[in-house]
Amino acid sequence: MASPFLYFPGGPLSAAELAAARLDGDVVEVGEGYMPADAVETYELRAGSLAPLVGDALAATHLSAAWVHGALDDPPTRHAVQRITVRRLSQVIDLRVRYRDLRLPPEDVTVICGVAVTTPARTLADLVRSRDDADRAGALRMIAHRPALIDAALAWLALSGPVHDKRPAAQFLRERREDANVGCPMVRTR
């Protein structure tokens, strides 16, 4: 369901009216839309702001999903999307997105405010498997934001079957888990 706190050009307000409202300080940009300046930027608003790019056939992935889940302060300059429909897409994909045609399994997708987004575990697993430096930095931000995702991403990798860069990604996650445990004092149980 779309949020009443999100405004897109061409809706009730034109692009010029939204730009003027932004200059007046009434609205601020969030993703591909605008929200009231006094509203709290929630993950629902972040997800809903991607509706014009994602539609019904795609899901936000990688850094876009990390931003929706709250691990990043700012959205990426190009959003990462992946197909969730059975059929391949025939329409032109927006130049503002990085598109992957491989279909995402339904269990790796959650719907937030009417927009499909990869689950936090799948998002972290995708980021650590990437060879892009920005994705690796995003993975570290996700781990710092929610350290418990390390185990969930390791479980996803273990059950994923053959995917690229699986072993180095699992090693990276295990090292981050060990680093997180170094700072914790040992608790003795009787």
N, C-alpha and C positions, 0 to 999 in steps of 0.2 A: 504494500500500500504506500502510495506517495505521501510525503510529509507536507503538511500545510505550511511549514516554515521554509520551504525551498521555492525559489523563483528562478525561472529560466526565461531567456529572451524568447519573445513570441508568445508567452503565456499571457497572463493578465497585464503584464508590463512589457513594453518593447525593449529592445537592447539599449536604445537611447535613454529611456526612462530608468532602467536599472543602472546604467552608467552614471546618470545624474544622482540617483539615490545613493550610489556608492560614494560619489564625491561629497555629498551632503552628510555622509556618515550614518545613513539609515540602514544600509545593508553592507555586508562584507562578502567577499568571494569565498566559496567553498567548492572545491572540485570544479565542475562544469557549470555551477549555478551560483546563486546568491542566497544568503540567509539574513534574517534581521541581525543588526549589530549587537543587540543585547541578548541574543539566544546563545545557549551553550552548544558548542560544536561537539555533537555526540557521534558515535560510530554509525548510528542510523542516518543522521544527516550526511555524513561523509559518503555512505553507500548510496543513498538516494540521489546525491549530487552527480553520480556517475550514470544515472539512468539514460540520458541522451546518448552516451557513448556505448553502453553495454546492451541496452534493449533486452529482448527476451531470449536471444540466441547465444549470448556471450556471458562470460563470468570475468570479473576482475581477478587478476592473479599477481604474483610476484610483488613488486613494490607498491602497486596500486592496492592490493589486498592488505599488505602490511600497514599502509596508511589508513585504510578503513578500520582495521583492527586496533588502531591507536598506537602502533609502535613508531610511527614517523610523524613529525610535526607538520610537514608540508607534503602535498601530493607530488608525485613525480611529474616531470615535464611531459613525458609521453606515457600514457597509461598502458599497462600490459593486460591483454584480454585473451581469452581462449574460448573455443566453441564448446557449448554444452548440448547442442542439438544433435540428433542422430544424423541428419542430412548436412552435407557441406553447404556453406553459404555461397550464394551467387551474387549478392549485392556488393557494391563497392564498400570497402572498409575505410573508415575515417583515417586521415593522415595523422591524427593526434594519438593514435594507438599503435601498439606493437602487437600484432595478431599472431596467434598460434592456432593452427588448424586441427591439431590432434584433439579429439573429443575428451572432455573431462568426465570421469565417472561421477554419477550422482552422489555417491557417498563422500566425495571430496569437495562438495559444494554446499554452501549454506545460503539461504536467501535472507537478506537484511533490507528492510524497507522496500521490498519489491525488486531488489537487485541481487543477482547471483554473485557470490564472492567465494573464493576458495577458503576452506576451513583454516584456522590458525596453524594446525599441524602440517597440512599440505603446503600452506604458504611458506612456512619455515623450511620445509624439505625442498621446495622449489628454489628458494633463495640460496641455500647452501650448495645445491647442485649446479648453480649457475657459475659461469666463469667470469661474469661481469663484476668489476670491483664495486660498483654501486649496489648490486644485489647482495654481495657479501657484507658490505657495510650495513645494509638493511637487515640482514640476518642477525648481525651482532646487536642491532638496536632492538630487534624482536626478542632476542634472548635476554637482554637487559630489562626489557619491559615485562616479560613473562618467562622467567627461567624454567618453569615447569613444562614449557613447550618442547624443551630438549628431548625429554623422554617420549612425548607424543610424536615428534618428528622422527625419532629413531624407530619407533614402532611402525610408523607409516613406511619408512624405508625398508624395514624388515619384511613387510607384507606386500610391497609394491611390485614384486616381480622384477623383470629386467628393465631398468631405467638407467639413463646415462649418468655417469659420475656418482654412482651410488656408494661405492667404497670410500672415496675421499670425503664425501659428504658425511657419512657416518663417523669417520675418523675425526673430522672437524667438530661434529657435535659431541662426541665422547670427550675430546680435549676441552671443550667449553664446559662440559659437565664437571670434569675433574678440576678445572680452574675455579668453578663456583664452589666446589666442595672444599677446596684448600682453605678458604677463608672461614669456614664454619668449624666451630669447636666440636670435638667428638663428644657425644652424649653416651654415657655409660648406662646400661640397663642391668638390672640384677636378675 
